[in-house]
Amino acid sequence: MLNLWLTIKDFIKGMIMGAVNVFPISSGTVSLILGVFERFINSIKSLNHKNFKYLRDGDFSEFARRTDIKFLFTLVLGILVGMVLTAIFVKKTLNSYEVYTWSFFIGLIIASVIYVMKRIDKLSIKNIALLLAGFAISFLLSIKSNPYSNDSFFYLFLCGVVGATGMVVPGISGSHMMLLMGNYELIVTEAIPAMTKASTFLHGARILLPFVLGAIVSIVSFSYLLSWLMHHFRNETLSALAGFMLGSLPVVYPWKTPTADMMDYVFHLPPWNRELLISVIMIALGALSVYLLELMAKHTERKEAERLMKIL
């Protein structure tokens, strides 16, 4: 009975991670708050050739023990369910409240950038240069119009590689990267909801298959790369990522229209009306969401530190 309850808890935690992953906010941060980040990363890193030999030899119990496969399967299943349910919700809100939804995303992104920058130990000239370089590259890409999403196999695979980083990098959002790459709506509000209907299942599967393959490659390989980068170049990595995130704000700025040649955007100031007031409130709510998550993460880390001190 206890094992069943623990499995249900892991599934619910996965659902929360999946739900958050649909928004431009880091599911890696949420996994820290939920207390599963380290176990999630370690279980992914355990999927290597040394442990797969037990599977080849038919020793399933040893393979399961060494890879923590039951936990990983339960968490991933919860992530998928959470993503599907939340994607359906986001599709409806974008259709009915587009300006307010994008405004909420603006708040999420700004607060996430602040969160990442606060984790930089020392803002040196080199780190500032990397931040500005990341901002410039991202900004130049963001101000270009991209009205047509790219559903080619290779590009969707690349989206999966980039998007999955948010699951293993606290503070970085995979959905944020999808916005910048122009495939957020194709994947989140079109493909994922399409999987829930028999008539559109194949259409959704065609889009999600290369994306999921890229995500698997990214999570398995990036868990090692992340460990190396964060160990040797932590401040530099966070600086570049913060700049990259900040520069993508034009993507979610709602008051813009594509030019006639569909190559650039024309940005306008929002009109002073009731819509603007509600949009400002939504920006504040988005920022507040990240701030509350940060407080919860600090509380979780403090509790974990206290627990380790008692053990020692």
N, C-alpha and C positions, 0 to 999 in steps of 0.2 A: 504493500500500500504506500509505503514511504517512497519507494522508487518511482511509482506511478505519479505521485504528487510532484516529485523533483522533475520528472520528465515534462509534466504539464507546465511547471514554472519555467523551464527552459524554452518550451514552445511559445509561451506568452512573451518572454523576453525577446525571442526571435521576431514575433509579430510586431513588437514595439520598434525594434531595429529596422524592420522592413518598412513600417509606416513612415518612420523618420527619413529613411533613405529616399523616399519619393520627393521630399522637400529639399530645398537648397540648404541643408544643415547636416552636420556630420553624424552619421550613424556610428562612427568610431567613438565619438565622444559619448554617445548614449550607451554604447556597450561598456565603456568605462564606468558609467554611473550604475549600470545594472550589475556590474561585477563579473562580466563574462569576457571582457576584452582579452586578457592574457590567456585564458583557457581557449578562446576561439582561435587566437593566433598560433598557439602551441599545437592545437589539434590540426590546424592546416599545415604547419611545418612538419608534422609527423607523417604526412602523406608523402613519403619518399620511397626510393627503391629498396632501402633496407627493410622497411616494414611491409612493403608489398610482397616480399618474398614469402612471408607467412601466409598471405592470401593464395599465392601460387602453389604453396605446399599443402593447402587445404586446412591450415591451422587457423580457423576463423576466430576462435576465442582469443588467441594471442594477438592476432591482427587488431581485433576490436579493442583489446586492452591497451595496446601500444599507441593506437591512433585516436582513442576516445571517440570512436566513430558514432556511437549511439548519441552522444551529446551533440556532435557536429551535425548529424542528420536531423535531429529534432530542432536544433536552432535554425538551420537552413530552411527546413520546411516551414517554420514559423515566419521567417523572413519573407519567403515567397507569398504566403497567405497575407501577411501584413501589407506587402507591396501591392498585391492585386486589389484588396479592399480600399486602400488609400488612393490608388491610381484612379479607381472609379469615382471616388469623391472629388479628387482634383479635377478630373475631366468635367464634372458637373459645375464646379465653382469657376473654372476658366470660361466655360460657355456662358454662365449667367452673371458672373462678377469678375470679369477679366481684369479691369483696372485695380480692383481691390486685392485680387489674388497676387498680381505682380507687385503691388505695393508691399504686401506682407512679405514677399520674397526679398524685396529690397532691405527690409529690416533684418531679416535672417542673415543676409550676406554681410551687411555692415557690421553687425554684432559678431559674426563669425570671424571676420578679419581682425577685429579688436581682440577676440579671444586668442587667435593664433599669435598675434604680435605680442601679447602679454606673456606668452610662453618663451619668447626670445630672451635669453639671459643678458645679452649685451648687443645694443644696436650700433655696431661699428660702421665705418665708412664702407667697408666691403659689403656688409649686410644691407645697408641703405641702397647701395648701387644695385644689388641683386633684387631688392624690393622694387626699385624704380624700373629695372629692366623687365621684370615680370609684369609690372603694371602696364608698361608701354606696349609690350607684345600683345597682352590680353586686350588692352583698350583698342588697339588698331584692328584687331580681329572683331571686336564687339560692335564697332560702329559700322561695319559692313553689313548690308542687308542680306539675309539668308532666308527668303520666304519659302524655299523649297528644301525640305529635308532630304537627306541622302540615305537611301535604303539599299545601297550596294553591300554585298557580303563583307568585303574588306573593311569598309568604313564602319559598319555596324560592329564588326569584330573589334576595331580600334576603339569605338565608343565603349564597349564592354571592358577593354583593358584600362581605359582612362577612368571610366565611371566607377569601377569596383575599388579604386584606391580609397574612396571615402569610407569603405568598410574597415580598412586596416590603418588609416591615418587619422587619428583624432584631430578634429578641427577642420578637416577637408571634406567637402561634400561632393559625392559622385553626381548627384542631380545638378549641382552647380556647374560641373564640367559639361554635362549634357546640354545645358542651356547655351553654354559658350560654343559648343560644337554644332548646335542647331538641330539636334535630334531629340530634345527633351519631350516635345509634344508627340513625336512619332512613336517613341518608346513608351512613355508614361501614360499619355492620354489616348493613344490609339492601340498600340500592340497589346499592352497588358490587359485592358478591358476586353479586347477582342478575343482573348483566350477563354473568356467565361461563356462564350456563346458558340454553339455547334456550327452555326452558319459562317462565322468569321474566325473560327479556331485556327485553320490552316494559314490564314493571312497573318494572324498574330504570331503563330509559331515560326513562320518564315522570317519575320523580323527579329524575334527574340532568340532564335537558335544561335546565330553568329554572335549576338550580343552576350548571351550566357557563356558561350565558349571563350570569348575574350575575357569575360569576368573571371572565369575559373583560372585561366592562364595568369591573369593579373594577380589574383589573390594568392595563388600558390607561389608565384615567383616574387611578387612585390613584398611578401612578408619577410623574405630574406633581404631584399634590397633596402626596404625600409629600416630594418634593424641596423644595416651597415651605414646608411646615410645618417640616421638619427644618432648613431654612436660617434661617427667621425665628423659629420658636418651638420650638426643639429640646427644651429642658429642660421647657417646659410640656407639650408633647406626650407626652414620655416619662413625666412625672409622672402625667398623667391615665391613660395606658395601664397603668402599674404598679398604680395603685389599682383600675382596672377588673379587671385580672387577679387581684389578691389577693382582691377581693370575691366572686369566682366560686367560691372553694374549697368552699362548701356543696354545689355541684352534684356534685362528685366525692366528697364525704364518704360512705362506704359504709354507715355505721351510722345509717340514718334510714328512716322509713316515712311514707307519705302519710296525712293525716288522713281521716276518713270522708267529708268533703265534697270531698276531692281538691284542696283549694285551698292547703294548707300542708303542711309536713313536721313530723314529730316527731323530733327528733334525740336519740340515746341515746349514752351513753358505751360504748365497746367493752368486752366482757367480758375479764377477765384470763385469757387462755388461750393455747394454741399459735397460734391464728389471729392474735391480736394481735401476737405476736412476729414472725411471718412478715410481717405487714402493715408493721410498723416497718422491717423489713429492706428491703421493697419500696419504701417511701418513701425510704429512704437510697439505694437503687440508682437511683431516679428522679432524685434530686438530684445524685448522682454523675455521671450521664449528661450532665446539663447542664453541670456543672463541667468535665468532660473536653472537651466541645464548646467551652467558653469558652477553655480552654487551647489547643486546636487552632486556634481563631480568632485568638488573639493571636500564635501562632507563625506562622500564615499571613500576617497583617498585617505582622509584623516582617520576614519573608522578602521580602515585596513591597516594603517600604520600603527594604531593603538593595539590592534589585535596581534600584530607581529611582535610588538614590544612585550606584550604579556607572555607570548610563547618563548621569547628569548629570556 
